[in-house]
């Protein structure tokens, strides 16, 4: 009877832990970042997303405006950072961290922040969308 009870408690514990990891999954983010290299300021679009399993990122994306017009875009750098499983960085450290970077002109960045378009990107063969805020 004790072994059966311990087994049930252990299984419940595992299910609760897995549920917490899924519920606390970080949400994707997209933002513009300025970087100074050799005195020149460059603006980059940085998109970050997290997945449980490793996934390959697609280099293609699409930017869609509210009026339905869209333009194709390409990500310059796509990086997959494997999980480090550090408790001090929970829950981020339990996911594969995907980073997409594309340089843009400062004027384009200003227009995009005003228009707030939808960016469609691909991660692990799945199409995902995020709005620029």
C-alpha positions, -999 to 999 in steps of 0.1 A, spaced: 0 0 0 28 24 8 46 18 -25 14 24 -44 8 56 -26 44 68 -31 41 60 -68 9 80 -71 24 110 -53 55 108 -75 34 108 -107 13 137 -95 45 156 -87 58 150 -122 25 161 -138 24 193 -117 61 201 -126 55 196 -163 23 217 -161 41 246 -143 68 246 -170 42 248 -198 21 275 -180 52 297 -173 65 295 -209 79 329 -218 59 347 -245 77 358 -277 89 394 -280 99 417 -308 116 451 -304 140 475 -320 175 479 -305 201 504 -313 238 494 -314 269 515 -318 297 499 -338 328 520 -346 309 552 -340 280 542 -363 246 536 -349 226 507 -364 191 497 -356 181 460 -355 148 442 -352 152 415 -325 126 388 -322 129 363 -293 109 331 -289 111 300 -267 103 264 -274 105 232 -253 123 212 -281 150 224 -304 135 239 -336 150 253 -367 142 289 -374 131 301 -408 150 330 -424 118 342 -442 92 364 -427 64 386 -438 54 421 -425 17 428 -429 1 462 -423 -35 468 -411 -47 476 -446 -37 441 -457 -6 450 -477 25 429 -469 62 428 -477 86 398 -476 116 402 -453 146 380 -443 162 375 -410 200 380 -410 209 360 -379 189 332 -364 204 317 -332 192 288 -310 205 289 -274 200 255 -257 185 253 -222 209 257 -193 184 243 -167 194 269 -141 169 274 -113 179 310 -108 167 318 -144 135 297 -142 115 294 -165 136 309 -193 165 285 -187 143 254 -193 135 264 -230 154 266 -262 158 304 -268 155 314 -304 168 348 -315 161 364 -349 180 396 -359 176 418 -389 192 452 -394 169 480 -406 173 517 -414 165 540 -385 138 557 -406 121 523 -413 122 515 -376 104 547 -368 77 541 -394 72 505 -383 68 516 -346 41 540 -358 23 515 -380 26 486 -357 25 458 -383 21 421 -378 53 400 -384 48 365 -395 78 342 -388 85 305 -389 99 284 -361 102 246 -363 81 246 -395 52 264 -378 40 298 -388 38 323 -359 27 359 -357 36 387 -334 27 424 -335 53 451 -332 44 473 -302 
